[in-house]
Amino acid sequence: MTAAVVLTVAIALSGGADAGPAAEGPPPNVATVQRGKLSAMISAAGILTYQARSDGSPAALTNQASGTYTTLPDVGDTVACGGVLYRVDERPVLLLCGPVPAYRELSSGDAGRDVQQLNQNLHRLGYDRAAGVQIGPDERNFTSNTQRALEQLQRAKGLQVTGKLSTGVAIFQATPVRIARVTAEPGGPARPGTPVAQVTSDTLGVQVNLEPWQQDQVKPGAEVQVALPSNASVTGKVVRLGAIAKPSDAQAGGPAEAIVPVFIGLDDPAKARGLDEAPVQVQITIQGVDDALSVPVTALVGKAGGGFAVEVVRDGGKRELVAVQPGLFDTGGGRVQVEGGLRAGDHVVVPSI
């Protein structure tokens, strides 16, 4: 809600008045002027889900090995970096983590981003230390240390020890994965370049679809409160905003409404474990102030000559109208930021409930 809307509400509730001494009367209902943090929020319905691509849909795993699928994963399985995804002719195909797909065999003397991500995997998984060498995480060259660490990985995983990484041995994905769908069949032919499964990340998050006009209000990094079906709540942050899209399930014969998919990462995903596809309610912070004076929005009264005031109860019960300048409306707390002749701890008149 904008400040203009808040002020209109205040006028409707309170009517007009002139700033200055207020009429005496019976003891009023009062609220305290507070100093603290205020937040304006957008409320929306969301759904708990695992995400992969920028539009939230699963990503395809493309097989590069030749032979017969002898072991395939089950839907819902999670595979960590360095884990076994599936087996072809009983040989394991590994998941390694990195953004560059495997497109060539890697061996001594090669260099590039794909070599760097191999070195990062060997270091993070501890195979360089196991081989008695050390690989820097920024190393872009396939060195003798890379070869020795890779041989250590091959021994540990039951692969042929070659000191080279062929394209059929590993699939690179940006993060650990969760199997969303298996498209291959056990006993079926494994051919290079064919899909074997669809995957998402292994971390539960929230997807919210906003209207296009809300896109400029929501920013990556914005704080979020998520109400779970169990009535527990968990905090999170906006990870990214997708492009404006039209939902595929628009009603037949009617126009498809444009939406903006917003993806939210949870600070503690474990709190939502087991709730995949469950509906949730979210509040996204779109604006905030860390230190401001505020009053209940119902304390605002419109001045006859324009502007706004609050009725302050002074010592001895004396009441006085004090002009204020409204600012940010706190969506969740029903309070509004005010500037004027007020101090924290003052008491202002609010309507009877």
C-alpha positions in Angstrom: 0.0 0.0 0.0 1.4 3.4 -1.0 1.6 6.4 1.4 -1.1 8.1 -0.7 -3.5 5.2 -0.2 -2.7 5.2 3.6 -3.5 8.9 3.8 -6.7 8.5 2.0 -7.7 5.8 4.4 -6.8 8.0 7.3 -9.0 10.8 6.0 -11.9 8.5 5.6 -11.5 7.2 9.2 -10.8 10.5 10.9 -12.3 13.3 8.9 -10.7 16.8 8.8 -9.3 18.8 11.7 -7.2 21.9 12.3 -3.8 21.4 14.0 -3.7 23.0 17.4 -5.4 22.4 20.8 -7.8 19.5 20.7 -11.2 19.3 22.5 -11.2 17.9 26.0 -13.4 14.8 26.6 -13.5 11.4 28.3 -10.2 9.4 28.5 -9.4 8.3 24.9 -8.0 5.1 23.5 -4.3 5.7 23.0 -1.3 4.0 21.3 2.3 4.7 21.8 4.7 6.4 19.4 7.4 3.8 18.7 10.9 4.0 17.2 12.1 1.0 15.2 12.2 -0.9 11.9 9.3 -0.6 9.4 8.8 -2.7 6.3 6.4 -2.5 3.4 5.5 -5.9 1.9 3.8 -7.6 -0.9 1.7 -10.7 0.1 1.3 -13.5 -2.4 0.6 -17.2 -2.6 3.5 -19.5 -3.5 4.5 -23.1 -3.8 7.4 -25.1 -2.4 9.4 -26.6 -5.2 12.8 -27.6 -6.4 14.3 -25.4 -9.1 16.9 -25.8 -11.8 16.7 -23.5 -14.9 16.0 -19.8 -14.7 12.2 -20.4 -15.4 12.1 -23.0 -12.6 11.7 -26.0 -14.8 14.0 -29.1 -14.6 17.2 -29.4 -16.6 18.0 -32.3 -18.8 20.9 -34.7 -18.1 22.5 -35.6 -21.4 24.3 -39.0 -21.5 27.7 -39.2 -23.3 28.5 -42.8 -22.6 28.0 -45.8 -25.0 26.6 -49.1 -24.0 23.6 -50.3 -22.0 21.9 -48.7 -19.0 22.4 -51.1 -16.2 21.5 -48.9 -13.2 19.3 -45.8 -13.2 18.3 -43.5 -10.4 14.8 -43.2 -8.9 12.7 -40.1 -8.9 13.4 -38.1 -5.8 17.0 -39.4 -5.4 19.6 -36.8 -4.6 23.1 -37.0 -5.9 26.0 -34.9 -4.5 29.0 -33.7 -6.3 31.3 -36.7 -6.9 28.4 -39.1 -6.5 27.2 -41.8 -9.0 24.3 -40.8 -11.2 23.8 -44.1 -13.1 25.7 -46.9 -14.7 26.4 -47.9 -18.3 27.7 -51.5 -18.8 28.1 -51.4 -15.0 30.6 -48.5 -15.3 29.6 -45.5 -13.1 28.8 -42.1 -14.6 29.6 -39.4 -12.1 28.1 -36.1 -11.2 30.8 -33.3 -11.0 29.8 -29.8 -10.2 30.5 -26.8 -12.5 28.7 -24.7 -15.1 30.6 -25.9 -18.2 29.2 -29.1 -19.8 31.7 -31.8 -20.7 32.5 -31.4 -24.4 36.0 -32.9 -24.7 38.3 -35.4 -23.2 40.6 -33.7 -20.6 44.2 -34.7 -20.3 47.7 -33.4 -19.5 48.4 -30.1 -21.1 44.8 -29.0 -21.5 43.7 -25.6 -20.1 40.5 -23.7 -19.7 37.3 -23.3 -17.7 36.4 -26.9 -18.0 39.8 -27.9 -16.6 39.4 -25.4 -13.8 36.1 -26.9 -12.7 37.6 -30.4 -12.8 40.5 -29.1 -10.5 37.9 -27.5 -8.2 36.0 -30.9 -7.9 39.2 -32.8 -7.2 40.2 -30.3 -4.5 36.8 -30.0 -2.8 36.3 -33.7 -2.8 39.8 -34.2 -1.3 41.3 -36.4 -4.0 44.4 -34.1 -4.3 45.2 -34.6 -0.6 44.5 -38.3 -0.9 47.1 -38.4 -3.7 49.6 -36.4 -1.7 49.4 -33.3 -3.9 47.7 -29.9 -3.7 45.6 -28.2 -6.4 44.7 -24.6 -6.3 40.9 -23.9 -6.8 41.8 -21.3 -9.5 44.2 -23.6 -11.4 43.1 -23.7 -15.1 45.8 -26.1 -16.3 45.7 -29.9 -16.4 49.0 -30.5 -14.5 50.7 -33.6 -13.1 48.9 -32.9 -9.8 45.5 -33.0 -11.7 46.4 -36.3 -13.2 47.4 -37.9 -9.9 44.3 -36.6 -8.1 42.1 -37.8 -11.0 43.7 -41.2 -10.8 42.8 -41.3 -7.1 39.2 -40.5 -7.9 39.1 -43.2 -10.6 40.4 -45.8 -8.2 37.9 -44.8 -5.5 34.9 -45.0 -7.9 35.9 -48.2 -9.6 36.7 -46.6 -12.9 39.5 -47.5 -15.3 42.6 -45.6 -14.1 43.7 -43.6 -17.1 44.6 -40.2 -15.6 42.3 -38.7 -18.3 38.7 -37.6 -18.1 36.7 -38.8 -21.0 33.3 -37.3 -21.9 31.3 -40.4 -21.0 32.7 -40.7 -17.4 31.1 -37.6 -15.8 28.3 -35.1 -16.3 28.8 -31.5 -15.0 25.9 -29.6 -13.3 26.1 -26.3 -11.5 24.9 -27.8 -8.2 24.1 -31.2 -6.6 20.9 -32.5 -8.1 17.5 -34.1 -7.3 16.1 -36.5 -9.9 12.8 -35.1 -11.2 12.1 -37.6 -14.0 14.0 -40.6 -15.5 13.7 -40.7 -19.3 15.9 -43.7 -20.0 15.0 -47.4 -19.4 17.1 -50.1 -17.6 18.5 -52.3 -20.3 18.0 -49.7 -22.9 20.7 -48.4 -25.2 22.9 -45.6 -23.9 23.8 -43.3 -26.8 25.9 -40.2 -26.6 23.8 -37.0 -26.8 20.6 -38.6 -25.6 18.7 -37.5 -22.4 18.8 -39.9 -19.5 16.9 -37.9 -16.8 15.6 -34.5 -15.8 17.0 -32.9 -12.6 16.5 -29.9 -10.3 18.6 -28.6 -7.5 18.5 -30.6 -4.3 17.4 -27.6 -2.2 13.8 -26.8 -1.6 12.7 -23.2 -2.3 9.5 -21.2 -3.1 8.2 -20.0 -6.4 5.7 -17.1 -6.5 4.0 -15.7 -9.6 3.5 -11.9 -9.4 1.7 -9.6 -11.7 4.0 -7.6 -14.2 3.3 -4.3 -12.4 4.9 -5.7 -9.3 8.1 -6.6 -11.0 9.8 -3.2 -10.3 8.9 -3.4 -6.6 10.7 -6.8 -5.9 14.4 -6.9 -6.0 16.9 -9.8 -5.7 18.1 -10.1 -2.1 14.8 -8.8 -0.7 13.9 -10.4 2.6 10.9 -12.8 2.7 8.7 -14.4 5.3 7.2 -17.8 4.4 4.2 -19.3 6.2 4.3 -23.1 5.9 1.3 -25.4 6.0 2.2 -26.4 9.5 1.8 -22.8 10.6 5.5 -22.6 11.2 7.4 -19.8 9.4 10.8 -19.6 7.8 12.7 -16.7 6.4 14.3 -16.4 3.0 15.5 -14.1 0.3 14.5 -13.4 -3.3 17.1 -15.3 -5.4 16.0 -14.2 -8.9 13.1 -12.9 -11.0 12.2 -14.7 -14.2 11.1 -13.1 -17.4 7.5 -12.2 -17.9 5.6 -15.2 -19.1 2.1 -16.4 -19.8 0.9 -19.4 -17.8 0.2 -22.5 -19.9 -2.9 -23.4 -17.9 -4.9 -20.3 -18.9 -8.7 -21.0 -19.1 -9.8 -22.3 -22.5 -11.2 -19.5 -24.6 -9.9 -16.8 -22.2 -6.8 -14.6 -22.5 -3.6 -15.9 -20.8 -2.6 -13.5 -18.0 1.1 -12.5 -17.9 3.0 -13.4 -14.8 6.5 -12.8 -13.4 7.9 -15.9 -11.7 9.9 -15.0 -8.5 12.2 -17.6 -6.9 12.9 -17.5 -3.2 15.7 -19.3 -1.4 15.0 -20.4 2.2 17.5 -19.6 5.0 16.7 -23.0 6.6 15.4 -25.4 3.9 15.3 -28.3 6.4 12.2 -26.7 8.0 10.3 -27.3 4.8 11.6 -30.8 4.2 8.9 -33.2 3.0 6.6 -30.4 1.8 7.4 -30.5 -1.9 4.6 -28.9 -4.0 2.8 -27.6 -0.8 1.2 -24.2 -1.0 2.6 -21.4 1.2 1.9 -17.8 1.9 4.8 -15.3 1.4 5.4 -11.7 2.3 8.2 -10.0 0.3 9.8 -6.9 1.7 9.8 -4.2 -1.0 10.9 -1.2 1.1 12.0 -0.6 4.6 13.5 1.8 7.1 15.7 0.7 10.1 15.0 3.5 12.5 11.9 5.6 12.3 9.1 6.9 14.5 5.7 5.4 13.8 2.1 5.5 14.9 -0.9 3.3 14.0 -2.3 4.4 10.7 -5.7 4.9 12.3 -4.1 7.7 14.5 -3.8 9.9 11.5 -6.3 12.7 11.0 -6.7 14.9 8.0 -6.2 18.7 8.6 -8.9 20.9 7.2 -6.3 23.0 5.3 -4.5 19.9 4.0 -1.9 17.7 5.4 -2.1 15.4 8.5 -1.9 15.4 12.2 -2.1 13.1 15.2 -3.9 13.9 18.5 -1.3 13.6 21.3 -2.4 13.1 24.9 -0.1 15.2 27.1 0.5 15.0 30.9 -2.6 15.6 32.9 -4.8 14.4 30.0 -4.4 17.5 27.9 -4.9 16.7 24.2 -3.1 18.5 21.3 -3.2 18.1 17.5 0.4 17.8 16.2 1.1 18.1 12.5 3.0 15.2 11.0 4.4 14.1 7.7 3.5 10.5 6.9 6.1 8.2 5.3 6.4 4.5 4.8 3.4 2.3 5.6 4.4 -0.9 7.5 2.2 -3.5 5.8 2.3 -6.2 8.5 2.1 -4.0 11.5 -0.5 -1.5 10.4 1.7 1.4 11.3 3.0 4.4 9.4 6.2 6.4 9.6 5.8 9.9 10.8 7.9 13.0 11.1 7.0 16.0 13.1 6.8 17.2 16.8 6.6 13.7 18.3 8.9 11.6 20.5 9.1 7.9 21.1 6.9 7.1 24.1 4.3 9.8 23.3 0.7 8.7 23.4 -1.6 9.3 20.5 -5.4 8.9 20.2 -6.7 6.0 18.1 -10.4 5.1 17.4 -12.2 2.8 19.7 -12.3 -0.8 18.6 
